[in-house]
Amino acid sequence: MNKSAAKNVDEYIAQFPPNVQATLNQLRQTIKAAAPKAEEQISYMMPAYRYKGVLVYFGGFKNHIGVFAAPTGHEAFKKELSIYKSGKGSVQFPFDKPLPFKLITQIVKFRVKQNEEKAAEKKR
């Protein structure tokens, strides 16, 4: 199955080897716990979480798991993320190291707060 064919997050995660599935499921649960009101969907062929706008995406790749929390999410945690390979709005967590779930929780909660503030601004 190619990743573009996944209709939901369960199908997306099922495409990976069991060890990667376990990590992706743990990441999924971490995001859902940090943003319980977020809606889960597939967007850009990967899992996405929306609450008053996009919060975060994640994806499995050959050697890493990518987390995409928009440039603002990464900018706010630049120091903590500096030990990982990253781009403007993405960070790569290699499979051979444990994912920093506590940090991911902080980033997701930060994005929730940002989206709530942005939504409140629009209402004014």
Secondary structure, 3 states (H helix, E strand, C coil): CCHHHCCCHHHHHHCCCHHHHHHHHHHHHHHHHHCCCCEEEEECCEEEEECCCEEEEEEECCCEEEEECHHHHHHHCHHHHCCCEECCCEEEEECCCCCCHHHHHHHHHHHHHHHHHHHHHHHC
